[in-house]
Amino acid sequence: MFWGSLFAVKQPDLKGILAFSTVSQLGLIMSLLGLGGFAYLVTGAAVEPFTFATFAAIFALFPHATVKGSLFMVAGI
C-alpha cells in the first residue's frame, strides 16, 4: 500500500501516477479482505467483522474502478 503511494509521488507522467495509485488502492482493498478473513478465523462463527470488512473492500473497489477508468481515458491510453 505504501509502496504504491511512494512510487506514485515520484512519477513524472500522469499515467504512471494513476497506475501506482491503483497499486496503492488495491493494497488497501486486499488488506481489508485479509483483515476480514483474519477476524473470521479468530472470532470463530462471528460473521459481522468478516461481512463489514468485505463490504468495505467492495465499497472501495467499485468507485475506484469507475473513476480510475475514466481518469485513464482522460490521460490518453
One Martini backbone bead per residue (centre of mass of N, CA, C, O) as a GRO file, in nm:
protein
   77
    1MET     BB    1   0.061   0.061  -0.024
    2PHE     BB    2   0.312   0.249   0.021
    3TRP     BB    3   0.465   0.187  -0.236
    4GLY     BB    4   0.262   0.311  -0.438
    5SER     BB    5   0.269   0.599  -0.319
    6LEU     BB    6   0.572   0.657  -0.348
    7PHE     BB    7   0.584   0.605  -0.662
    8ALA     BB    8   0.369   0.816  -0.744
    9VAL     BB    9   0.531   1.071  -0.658
   10LYS     BB   10   0.785   1.002  -0.869
   11GLN     BB   11   0.618   1.054  -1.114
   12PRO     BB   12   0.611   1.238  -1.425
   13ASP     BB   13   0.348   1.099  -1.515
   14LEU     BB   14   0.010   1.042  -1.514
   15LYS     BB   15  -0.002   0.733  -1.566
   16GLY     BB   16   0.191   0.655  -1.333
   17ILE     BB   17   0.026   0.770  -1.105
   18LEU     BB   18  -0.229   0.600  -1.157
   19ALA     BB   19  -0.099   0.320  -1.135
   20PHE     BB   20   0.020   0.348  -0.840
   21SER     BB   21  -0.253   0.418  -0.708
   22THR     BB   22  -0.376   0.144  -0.771
   23VAL     BB   23  -0.182  -0.021  -0.604
   24SER     BB   24  -0.261   0.111  -0.338
   25GLN     BB   25  -0.569   0.043  -0.342
   26LEU     BB   26  -0.533  -0.267  -0.366
   27GLY     BB   27  -0.391  -0.292  -0.095
   28LEU     BB   28  -0.632  -0.201   0.072
   29ILE     BB   29  -0.834  -0.416  -0.022
   30MET     BB   30  -0.663  -0.665   0.063
   31SER     BB   31  -0.647  -0.585   0.361
   32LEU     BB   32  -0.949  -0.605   0.417
   33LEU     BB   33  -0.980  -0.903   0.340
   34GLY     BB   34  -0.769  -1.010   0.543
   35LEU     BB   35  -0.904  -0.895   0.797
   36GLY     BB   36  -1.169  -1.050   0.766
   37GLY     BB   37  -1.046  -1.336   0.769
   38PHE     BB   38  -0.908  -1.307   1.046
   39ALA     BB   39  -1.164  -1.244   1.209
   40TYR     BB   40  -1.305  -1.512   1.141
   41LEU     BB   41  -1.084  -1.697   1.261
   42VAL     BB   42  -1.082  -1.581   1.556
   43THR     BB   43  -1.409  -1.569   1.620
   44GLY     BB   44  -1.531  -1.784   1.428
   45ALA     BB   45  -1.880  -1.740   1.388
   46ALA     BB   46  -1.836  -1.445   1.341
   47VAL     BB   47  -1.961  -1.238   1.071
   48GLU     BB   48  -1.943  -0.926   1.100
   49PRO     BB   49  -1.642  -0.855   1.038
   50PHE     BB   50  -1.635  -0.989   0.760
   51THR     BB   51  -1.867  -0.829   0.632
   52PHE     BB   52  -1.753  -0.546   0.677
   53ALA     BB   53  -1.481  -0.581   0.524
   54THR     BB   54  -1.604  -0.670   0.253
   55PHE     BB   55  -1.780  -0.421   0.208
   56ALA     BB   56  -1.545  -0.217   0.213
   57ALA     BB   57  -1.394  -0.335  -0.032
   58ILE     BB   58  -1.627  -0.305  -0.237
   59PHE     BB   59  -1.675   0.000  -0.183
   60ALA     BB   60  -1.379   0.068  -0.295
   61LEU     BB   61  -1.373  -0.068  -0.579
   62PHE     BB   62  -1.596   0.061  -0.762
   63PRO     BB   63  -1.515   0.364  -0.756
   64HIS     BB   64  -1.226   0.320  -0.847
   65ALA     BB   65  -1.284   0.189  -1.123
   66THR     BB   66  -1.454   0.416  -1.241
   67VAL     BB   67  -1.262   0.660  -1.206
   68LYS     BB   68  -0.994   0.538  -1.319
   69GLY     BB   69  -1.097   0.479  -1.602
   70SER     BB   70  -1.153   0.775  -1.672
   71LEU     BB   71  -0.865   0.884  -1.619
   72PHE     BB   72  -0.723   0.710  -1.833
   73MET     BB   73  -0.878   0.830  -2.073
   74VAL     BB   74  -0.781   1.123  -2.026
   75ALA     BB   75  -0.465   1.052  -2.037
   76GLY     BB   76  -0.420   0.853  -2.297
   77ILE     BB   77  -0.445   0.526  -2.380
   0.00000   0.00000   0.00000
